[in-house]
Amino acid sequence: MPHLDPNPWFFNFALMWLTFFVWVPLKVLDFTHPNKPAFLPAASVTPTTWTWPWY
């Protein structure tokens, strides 16, 4: 059965898995955001009451 012969497809299969496991994660981890997040202190907000019209 010719479809069980690993010669034509096994090299491509192994090369794709090597690409997905080695090269792609390195590219993704190198990504940096253009703006670093600034952690501001939380301001104390006093909630205002809302007068319900149906009360």
CHARMM internal coordinates of N, CA and C (Angstrom, degrees):
IC EDIT
DIST 1 N 1 CA 1.4494
DIST 1 CA 1 C 1.5288
ANGL 1 N 1 CA 1 C 108.62
DIST 1 C 2 N 1.3019
ANGL 1 CA 1 C 2 N 118.36
DIHE 1 N 1 CA 1 C 2 N 117.72
DIST 2 N 2 CA 1.4691
ANGL 1 C 2 N 2 CA 120.77
DIHE 1 CA 1 C 2 N 2 CA -174.33
DIST 2 CA 2 C 1.5184
ANGL 2 N 2 CA 2 C 113.75
DIHE 1 C 2 N 2 CA 2 C -70.38
DIST 2 C 3 N 1.3261
ANGL 2 CA 2 C 3 N 119.50
DIHE 2 N 2 CA 2 C 3 N -23.77
DIST 3 N 3 CA 1.4678
ANGL 2 C 3 N 3 CA 119.55
DIHE 2 CA 2 C 3 N 3 CA -177.95
DIST 3 CA 3 C 1.5242
ANGL 3 N 3 CA 3 C 112.19
DIHE 2 C 3 N 3 CA 3 C -74.31
DIST 3 C 4 N 1.3269
ANGL 3 CA 3 C 4 N 118.13
DIHE 3 N 3 CA 3 C 4 N -10.27
DIST 4 N 4 CA 1.4587
ANGL 3 C 4 N 4 CA 120.78
DIHE 3 CA 3 C 4 N 4 CA 176.91
DIST 4 CA 4 C 1.5246
ANGL 4 N 4 CA 4 C 112.34
DIHE 3 C 4 N 4 CA 4 C -93.05
DIST 4 C 5 N 1.2995
ANGL 4 CA 4 C 5 N 117.65
DIHE 4 N 4 CA 4 C 5 N -3.77
DIST 5 N 5 CA 1.4562
ANGL 4 C 5 N 5 CA 121.64
DIHE 4 CA 4 C 5 N 5 CA 178.01
DIST 5 CA 5 C 1.5315
ANGL 5 N 5 CA 5 C 108.74
DIHE 4 C 5 N 5 CA 5 C -74.57
DIST 5 C 6 N 1.3422
ANGL 5 CA 5 C 6 N 118.46
DIHE 5 N 5 CA 5 C 6 N 115.85
DIST 6 N 6 CA 1.4704
ANGL 5 C 6 N 6 CA 120.08
DIHE 5 CA 5 C 6 N 6 CA -175.54
DIST 6 CA 6 C 1.5208
ANGL 6 N 6 CA 6 C 115.18
DIHE 5 C 6 N 6 CA 6 C -77.09
DIST 6 C 7 N 1.3035
ANGL 6 CA 6 C 7 N 118.75
DIHE 6 N 6 CA 6 C 7 N -5.87
DIST 7 N 7 CA 1.4612
ANGL 6 C 7 N 7 CA 119.80
DIHE 6 CA 6 C 7 N 7 CA -175.99
DIST 7 CA 7 C 1.5181
ANGL 7 N 7 CA 7 C 114.09
DIHE 6 C 7 N 7 CA 7 C -61.17
DIST 7 C 8 N 1.3075
ANGL 7 CA 7 C 8 N 121.91
DIHE 7 N 7 CA 7 C 8 N -47.72
DIST 8 N 8 CA 1.4714
ANGL 7 C 8 N 8 CA 117.78
DIHE 7 CA 7 C 8 N 8 CA -174.28
DIST 8 CA 8 C 1.5192
ANGL 8 N 8 CA 8 C 114.47
DIHE 7 C 8 N 8 CA 8 C -74.90
DIST 8 C 9 N 1.3068
ANGL 8 CA 8 C 9 N 121.35
DIHE 8 N 8 CA 8 C 9 N -26.36
DIST 9 N 9 CA 1.4566
ANGL 8 C 9 N 9 CA 120.92
DIHE 8 CA 8 C 9 N 9 CA -170.64
DIST 9 CA 9 C 1.5201
ANGL 9 N 9 CA 9 C 114.44
DIHE 8 C 9 N 9 CA 9 C -117.47
DIST 9 C 10 N 1.3257
ANGL 9 CA 9 C 10 N 119.33
DIHE 9 N 9 CA 9 C 10 N -19.04
DIST 10 N 10 CA 1.4564
ANGL 9 C 10 N 10 CA 119.67
DIHE 9 CA 9 C 10 N 10 CA -174.02
DIST 10 CA 10 C 1.5257
ANGL 10 N 10 CA 10 C 112.60
DIHE 9 C 10 N 10 CA 10 C -67.60
DIST 10 C 11 N 1.3161
ANGL 10 CA 10 C 11 N 118.51
DIHE 10 N 10 CA 10 C 11 N -36.58
DIST 11 N 11 CA 1.4594
ANGL 10 C 11 N 11 CA 120.82
DIHE 10 CA 10 C 11 N 11 CA 178.57
DIST 11 CA 11 C 1.5269
ANGL 11 N 11 CA 11 C 110.64
DIHE 10 C 11 N 11 CA 11 C -64.13
DIST 11 C 12 N 1.3180
ANGL 11 CA 11 C 12 N 117.20
DIHE 11 N 11 CA 11 C 12 N -43.16
DIST 12 N 12 CA 1.4680
ANGL 11 C 12 N 12 CA 119.74
DIHE 11 CA 11 C 12 N 12 CA 178.12
DIST 12 CA 12 C 1.5172
ANGL 12 N 12 CA 12 C 111.12
DIHE 11 C 12 N 12 CA 12 C -65.52
DIST 12 C 13 N 1.3112
ANGL 12 CA 12 C 13 N 116.66
DIHE 12 N 12 CA 12 C 13 N -40.85
DIST 13 N 13 CA 1.4564
ANGL 12 C 13 N 13 CA 121.30
DIHE 12 CA 12 C 13 N 13 CA 178.67
DIST 13 CA 13 C 1.5325
ANGL 13 N 13 CA 13 C 111.03
DIHE 12 C 13 N 13 CA 13 C -60.73
DIST 13 C 14 N 1.3342
ANGL 13 CA 13 C 14 N 117.37
DIHE 13 N 13 CA 13 C 14 N -47.82
DIST 14 N 14 CA 1.4600
ANGL 13 C 14 N 14 CA 121.41
DIHE 13 CA 13 C 14 N 14 CA 179.91
DIST 14 CA 14 C 1.5209
ANGL 14 N 14 CA 14 C 111.36
DIHE 13 C 14 N 14 CA 14 C -66.41
DIST 14 C 15 N 1.3192
ANGL 14 CA 14 C 15 N 117.53
DIHE 14 N 14 CA 14 C 15 N -37.06
DIST 15 N 15 CA 1.4582
ANGL 14 C 15 N 15 CA 120.97
DIHE 14 CA 14 C 15 N 15 CA 179.81
DIST 15 CA 15 C 1.5270
ANGL 15 N 15 CA 15 C 110.97
DIHE 14 C 15 N 15 CA 15 C -66.91
DIST 15 C 16 N 1.3052
ANGL 15 CA 15 C 16 N 117.47
DIHE 15 N 15 CA 15 C 16 N -39.16
DIST 16 N 16 CA 1.4763
ANGL 15 C 16 N 16 CA 120.29
DIHE 15 CA 15 C 16 N 16 CA 178.15
DIST 16 CA 16 C 1.5302
ANGL 16 N 16 CA 16 C 110.89
DIHE 15 C 16 N 16 CA 16 C -66.39
DIST 16 C 17 N 1.3141
ANGL 16 CA 16 C 17 N 118.21
DIHE 16 N 16 CA 16 C 17 N -42.91
DIST 17 N 17 CA 1.4658
ANGL 16 C 17 N 17 CA 120.03
DIHE 16 CA 16 C 17 N 17 CA 178.15
DIST 17 CA 17 C 1.5191
ANGL 17 N 17 CA 17 C 111.31
DIHE 16 C 17 N 17 CA 17 C -65.30
DIST 17 C 18 N 1.3126
ANGL 17 CA 17 C 18 N 117.39
DIHE 17 N 17 CA 17 C 18 N -38.47
DIST 18 N 18 CA 1.4570
ANGL 17 C 18 N 18 CA 120.70
DIHE 17 CA 17 C 18 N 18 CA 176.17
DIST 18 CA 18 C 1.5311
ANGL 18 N 18 CA 18 C 110.12
DIHE 17 C 18 N 18 CA 18 C -62.46
DIST 18 C 19 N 1.3165
ANGL 18 CA 18 C 19 N 116.34
DIHE 18 N 18 CA 18 C 19 N -40.27
DIST 19 N 19 CA 1.4600
ANGL 18 C 19 N 19 CA 120.54
DIHE 18 CA 18 C 19 N 19 CA 177.86
DIST 19 CA 19 C 1.5192
ANGL 19 N 19 CA 19 C 110.81
DIHE 18 C 19 N 19 CA 19 C -63.25
DIST 19 C 20 N 1.3183
ANGL 19 CA 19 C 20 N 117.44
DIHE 19 N 19 CA 19 C 20 N -46.26
DIST 20 N 20 CA 1.4590
ANGL 19 C 20 N 20 CA 120.89
DIHE 19 CA 19 C 20 N 20 CA -177.88
DIST 20 CA 20 C 1.5228
ANGL 20 N 20 CA 20 C 112.84
DIHE 19 C 20 N 20 CA 20 C -67.61
DIST 20 C 21 N 1.3193
ANGL 20 CA 20 C 21 N 117.88
DIHE 20 N 20 CA 20 C 21 N -32.27
DIST 21 N 21 CA 1.4609
ANGL 20 C 21 N 21 CA 120.32
DIHE 20 CA 20 C 21 N 21 CA -176.50
DIST 21 CA 21 C 1.5203
ANGL 21 N 21 CA 21 C 114.16
DIHE 20 C 21 N 21 CA 21 C -90.66
DIST 21 C 22 N 1.3088
ANGL 21 CA 21 C 22 N 118.58
DIHE 21 N 21 CA 21 C 22 N -20.56
DIST 22 N 22 CA 1.4709
ANGL 21 C 22 N 22 CA 120.66
DIHE 21 CA 21 C 22 N 22 CA -176.11
DIST 22 CA 22 C 1.5258
ANGL 22 N 22 CA 22 C 111.73
DIHE 21 C 22 N 22 CA 22 C -114.49
DIST 22 C 23 N 1.2886
ANGL 22 CA 22 C 23 N 118.17
DIHE 22 N 22 CA 22 C 23 N -57.63
DIST 23 N 23 CA 1.4584
ANGL 22 C 23 N 23 CA 121.11
DIHE 22 CA 22 C 23 N 23 CA -170.11
DIST 23 CA 23 C 1.5194
ANGL 23 N 23 CA 23 C 112.95
DIHE 22 C 23 N 23 CA 23 C -76.98
DIST 23 C 24 N 1.3177
ANGL 23 CA 23 C 24 N 118.06
DIHE 23 N 23 CA 23 C 24 N -44.87
DIST 24 N 24 CA 1.4659
ANGL 23 C 24 N 24 CA 120.81
DIHE 23 CA 23 C 24 N 24 CA -177.48
DIST 24 CA 24 C 1.5280
ANGL 24 N 24 CA 24 C 111.67
DIHE 23 C 24 N 24 CA 24 C -64.13
DIST 24 C 25 N 1.3444
ANGL 24 CA 24 C 25 N 121.45
DIHE 24 N 24 CA 24 C 25 N -46.62
DIST 25 N 25 CA 1.4712
ANGL 24 C 25 N 25 CA 118.41
DIHE 24 CA 24 C 25 N 25 CA 177.82
DIST 25 CA 25 C 1.5232
ANGL 25 N 25 CA 25 C 113.54
DIHE 24 C 25 N 25 CA 25 C -61.01
DIST 25 C 26 N 1.3155
ANGL 25 CA 25 C 26 N 117.65
DIHE 25 N 25 CA 25 C 26 N -34.50
DIST 26 N 26 CA 1.4600
ANGL 25 C 26 N 26 CA 119.45
DIHE 25 CA 25 C 26 N 26 CA 177.98
DIST 26 CA 26 C 1.5254
ANGL 26 N 26 CA 26 C 110.68
DIHE 25 C 26 N 26 CA 26 C -65.15
DIST 26 C 27 N 1.3161
ANGL 26 CA 26 C 27 N 117.17
DIHE 26 N 26 CA 26 C 27 N -39.67
DIST 27 N 27 CA 1.4564
ANGL 26 C 27 N 27 CA 120.34
DIHE 26 CA 26 C 27 N 27 CA 178.45
DIST 27 CA 27 C 1.5354
ANGL 27 N 27 CA 27 C 111.27
DIHE 26 C 27 N 27 CA 27 C -68.02
DIST 27 C 28 N 1.3167
ANGL 27 CA 27 C 28 N 116.78
DIHE 27 N 27 CA 27 C 28 N -38.65
DIST 28 N 28 CA 1.4620
ANGL 27 C 28 N 28 CA 120.30
DIHE 27 CA 27 C 28 N 28 CA -178.84
DIST 28 CA 28 C 1.5238
ANGL 28 N 28 CA 28 C 110.35
DIHE 27 C 28 N 28 CA 28 C -70.06
DIST 28 C 29 N 1.3240
ANGL 28 CA 28 C 29 N 118.07
DIHE 28 N 28 CA 28 C 29 N -39.79
DIST 29 N 29 CA 1.4588
ANGL 28 C 29 N 29 CA 120.98
DIHE 28 CA 28 C 29 N 29 CA -179.30
DIST 29 CA 29 C 1.5207
ANGL 29 N 29 CA 29 C 112.38
DIHE 28 C 29 N 29 CA 29 C -71.40
DIST 29 C 30 N 1.3220
ANGL 29 CA 29 C 30 N 118.23
DIHE 29 N 29 CA 29 C 30 N -21.61
DIST 30 N 30 CA 1.4602
ANGL 29 C 30 N 30 CA 120.92
DIHE 29 CA 29 C 30 N 30 CA 177.53
DIST 30 CA 30 C 1.5223
ANGL 30 N 30 CA 30 C 112.58
DIHE 29 C 30 N 30 CA 30 C -77.63
DIST 30 C 31 N 1.3294
ANGL 30 CA 30 C 31 N 117.47
DIHE 30 N 30 CA 30 C 31 N -11.80
DIST 31 N 31 CA 1.4603
ANGL 30 C 31 N 31 CA 121.13
DIHE 30 CA 30 C 31 N 31 CA -178.54
DIST 31 CA 31 C 1.5188
ANGL 31 N 31 CA 31 C 110.11
DIHE 30 C 31 N 31 CA 31 C -67.70
DIST 31 C 32 N 1.3130
ANGL 31 CA 31 C 32 N 116.01
DIHE 31 N 31 CA 31 C 32 N 130.89
DIST 32 N 32 CA 1.4591
ANGL 31 C 32 N 32 CA 120.71
DIHE 31 CA 31 C 32 N 32 CA 177.03
DIST 32 CA 32 C 1.5214
ANGL 32 N 32 CA 32 C 108.88
DIHE 31 C 32 N 32 CA 32 C -124.20
DIST 32 C 33 N 1.2927
ANGL 32 CA 32 C 33 N 115.98
DIHE 32 N 32 CA 32 C 33 N 148.77
DIST 33 N 33 CA 1.4511
ANGL 32 C 33 N 33 CA 120.87
DIHE 32 CA 32 C 33 N 33 CA 177.73
DIST 33 CA 33 C 1.5299
ANGL 33 N 33 CA 33 C 109.33
DIHE 32 C 33 N 33 CA 33 C -78.23
DIST 33 C 34 N 1.3097
ANGL 33 CA 33 C 34 N 117.85
DIHE 33 N 33 CA 33 C 34 N 142.89
DIST 34 N 34 CA 1.4650
ANGL 33 C 34 N 34 CA 119.37
DIHE 33 CA 33 C 34 N 34 CA -179.25
DIST 34 CA 34 C 1.5273
ANGL 34 N 34 CA 34 C 113.13
DIHE 33 C 34 N 34 CA 34 C -68.93
DIST 34 C 35 N 1.3143
ANGL 34 CA 34 C 35 N 117.55
DIHE 34 N 34 CA 34 C 35 N -29.43
DIST 35 N 35 CA 1.4587
ANGL 34 C 35 N 35 CA 120.92
DIHE 34 CA 34 C 35 N 35 CA -179.90
DIST 35 CA 35 C 1.5251
ANGL 35 N 35 CA 35 C 108.89
DIHE 34 C 35 N 35 CA 35 C -120.59
DIST 35 C 36 N 1.3034
ANGL 35 CA 35 C 36 N 116.27
DIHE 35 N 35 CA 35 C 36 N 121.49
DIST 36 N 36 CA 1.4530
ANGL 35 C 36 N 36 CA 120.14
DIHE 35 CA 35 C 36 N 36 CA 177.35
DIST 36 CA 36 C 1.5229
ANGL 36 N 36 CA 36 C 109.38
DIHE 35 C 36 N 36 CA 36 C -72.55
DIST 36 C 37 N 1.3191
ANGL 36 CA 36 C 37 N 118.32
DIHE 36 N 36 CA 36 C 37 N 140.69
DIST 37 N 37 CA 1.4648
ANGL 36 C 37 N 37 CA 118.85
DIHE 36 CA 36 C 37 N 37 CA 179.76
DIST 37 CA 37 C 1.5257
ANGL 37 N 37 CA 37 C 111.00
DIHE 36 C 37 N 37 CA 37 C -70.33
DIST 37 C 38 N 1.3086
ANGL 37 CA 37 C 38 N 116.21
DIHE 37 N 37 CA 37 C 38 N 136.83
DIST 38 N 38 CA 1.4552
ANGL 37 C 38 N 38 CA 121.84
DIHE 37 CA 37 C 38 N 38 CA 178.56
DIST 38 CA 38 C 1.5238
ANGL 38 N 38 CA 38 C 107.85
DIHE 37 C 38 N 38 CA 38 C -102.81
DIST 38 C 39 N 1.3092
ANGL 38 CA 38 C 39 N 115.86
DIHE 38 N 38 CA 38 C 39 N 120.23
DIST 39 N 39 CA 1.4454
ANGL 38 C 39 N 39 CA 121.00
DIHE 38 CA 38 C 39 N 39 CA -179.76
DIST 39 CA 39 C 1.5268
ANGL 39 N 39 CA 39 C 109.02
DIHE 38 C 39 N 39 CA 39 C -88.93
DIST 39 C 40 N 1.3054
ANGL 39 CA 39 C 40 N 115.73
DIHE 39 N 39 CA 39 C 40 N 105.35
DIST 40 N 40 CA 1.4514
ANGL 39 C 40 N 40 CA 121.16
DIHE 39 CA 39 C 40 N 40 CA -179.31
DIST 40 CA 40 C 1.5250
ANGL 40 N 40 CA 40 C 109.30
DIHE 39 C 40 N 40 CA 40 C -93.42
DIST 40 C 41 N 1.3244
ANGL 40 CA 40 C 41 N 117.17
DIHE 40 N 40 CA 40 C 41 N 148.35
DIST 41 N 41 CA 1.4565
ANGL 40 C 41 N 41 CA 118.46
DIHE 40 CA 40 C 41 N 41 CA 177.30
DIST 41 CA 41 C 1.5272
ANGL 41 N 41 CA 41 C 110.39
DIHE 40 C 41 N 41 CA 41 C -65.62
DIST 41 C 42 N 1.3005
ANGL 41 CA 41 C 42 N 115.80
DIHE 41 N 41 CA 41 C 42 N 143.54
DIST 42 N 42 CA 1.4547
ANGL 41 C 42 N 42 CA 120.26
DIHE 41 CA 41 C 42 N 42 CA -178.75
DIST 42 CA 42 C 1.5236
ANGL 42 N 42 CA 42 C 109.61
DIHE 41 C 42 N 42 CA 42 C -72.46
DIST 42 C 43 N 1.3012
ANGL 42 CA 42 C 43 N 115.98
DIHE 42 N 42 CA 42 C 43 N 126.62
DIST 43 N 43 CA 1.4619
ANGL 42 C 43 N 43 CA 120.75
DIHE 42 CA 42 C 43 N 43 CA 178.87
DIST 43 CA 43 C 1.5248
ANGL 43 N 43 CA 43 C 108.45
DIHE 42 C 43 N 43 CA 43 C -82.34
DIST 43 C 44 N 1.3289
ANGL 43 CA 43 C 44 N 115.75
DIHE 43 N 43 CA 43 C 44 N 141.84
DIST 44 N 44 CA 1.4557
ANGL 43 C 44 N 44 CA 118.87
DIHE 43 CA 43 C 44 N 44 CA 179.31
DIST 44 CA 44 C 1.5249
ANGL 44 N 44 CA 44 C 108.63
DIHE 43 C 44 N 44 CA 44 C -78.75
DIST 44 C 45 N 1.3000
ANGL 44 CA 44 C 45 N 115.30
DIHE 44 N 44 CA 44 C 45 N 116.85
DIST 45 N 45 CA 1.4586
ANGL 44 C 45 N 45 CA 121.54
DIHE 44 CA 44 C 45 N 45 CA -177.78
DIST 45 CA 45 C 1.5198
ANGL 45 N 45 CA 45 C 107.64
DIHE 44 C 45 N 45 CA 45 C -107.97
DIST 45 C 46 N 1.3244
ANGL 45 CA 45 C 46 N 115.65
DIHE 45 N 45 CA 45 C 46 N 127.07
DIST 46 N 46 CA 1.4589
ANGL 45 C 46 N 46 CA 119.04
DIHE 45 CA 45 C 46 N 46 CA 176.89
DIST 46 CA 46 C 1.5215
ANGL 46 N 46 CA 46 C 108.19
DIHE 45 C 46 N 46 CA 46 C -94.27
DIST 46 C 47 N 1.3023
ANGL 46 CA 46 C 47 N 116.88
DIHE 46 N 46 CA 46 C 47 N 124.35
DIST 47 N 47 CA 1.4610
ANGL 46 C 47 N 47 CA 118.67
DIHE 46 CA 46 C 47 N 47 CA -178.15
DIST 47 CA 47 C 1.5233
ANGL 47 N 47 CA 47 C 110.99
DIHE 46 C 47 N 47 CA 47 C -72.16
DIST 47 C 48 N 1.2911
ANGL 47 CA 47 C 48 N 115.83
DIHE 47 N 47 CA 47 C 48 N 141.72
DIST 48 N 48 CA 1.4610
ANGL 47 C 48 N 48 CA 121.03
DIHE 47 CA 47 C 48 N 48 CA 177.43
DIST 48 CA 48 C 1.5211
ANGL 48 N 48 CA 48 C 108.65
DIHE 47 C 48 N 48 CA 48 C -98.43
DIST 48 C 49 N 1.3197
ANGL 48 CA 48 C 49 N 115.70
DIHE 48 N 48 CA 48 C 49 N 146.59
DIST 49 N 49 CA 1.4530
ANGL 48 C 49 N 49 CA 119.41
DIHE 48 CA 48 C 49 N 49 CA 179.96
DIST 49 CA 49 C 1.5158
ANGL 49 N 49 CA 49 C 109.64
DIHE 48 C 49 N 49 CA 49 C -80.12
DIST 49 C 50 N 1.3015
ANGL 49 CA 49 C 50 N 114.38
DIHE 49 N 49 CA 49 C 50 N 151.52
DIST 50 N 50 CA 1.4389
ANGL 49 C 50 N 50 CA 119.85
DIHE 49 CA 49 C 50 N 50 CA -178.35
DIST 50 CA 50 C 1.5206
ANGL 50 N 50 CA 50 C 107.82
DIHE 49 C 50 N 50 CA 50 C -116.15
DIST 50 C 51 N 1.2767
ANGL 50 CA 50 C 51 N 116.41
DIHE 50 N 50 CA 50 C 51 N 124.99
DIST 51 N 51 CA 1.4548
ANGL 50 C 51 N 51 CA 119.25
DIHE 50 CA 50 C 51 N 51 CA -179.81
DIST 51 CA 51 C 1.5211
ANGL 51 N 51 CA 51 C 108.75
DIHE 50 C 51 N 51 CA 51 C -83.41
DIST 51 C 52 N 1.3208
ANGL 51 CA 51 C 52 N 114.30
DIHE 51 N 51 CA 51 C 52 N 118.76
DIST 52 N 52 CA 1.4605
ANGL 51 C 52 N 52 CA 120.49
DIHE 51 CA 51 C 52 N 52 CA -178.15
DIST 52 CA 52 C 1.5257
ANGL 52 N 52 CA 52 C 108.65
DIHE 51 C 52 N 52 CA 52 C -81.76
DIST 52 C 53 N 1.2989
ANGL 52 CA 52 C 53 N 118.55
DIHE 52 N 52 CA 52 C 53 N 130.64
DIST 53 N 53 CA 1.4655
ANGL 52 C 53 N 53 CA 120.72
DIHE 52 CA 52 C 53 N 53 CA -176.68
DIST 53 CA 53 C 1.5408
ANGL 53 N 53 CA 53 C 113.43
DIHE 52 C 53 N 53 CA 53 C -69.21
DIST 53 C 54 N 1.3124
ANGL 53 CA 53 C 54 N 119.54
DIHE 53 N 53 CA 53 C 54 N -19.71
DIST 54 N 54 CA 1.4674
ANGL 53 C 54 N 54 CA 120.07
DIHE 53 CA 53 C 54 N 54 CA -176.68
DIST 54 CA 54 C 1.5235
ANGL 54 N 54 CA 54 C 112.27
DIHE 53 C 54 N 54 CA 54 C -96.57
DIST 54 C 55 N 1.3165
ANGL 54 CA 54 C 55 N 118.60
DIHE 54 N 54 CA 54 C 55 N 8.93
DIST 55 N 55 CA 1.4764
ANGL 54 C 55 N 55 CA 120.32
DIHE 54 CA 54 C 55 N 55 CA 175.24
DIST 55 CA 55 C 1.4926
ANGL 55 N 55 CA 55 C 111.18
DIHE 54 C 55 N 55 CA 55 C -87.12
END
COOR INIT
IC SEED 1 N 1 CA 1 C
IC BUILD
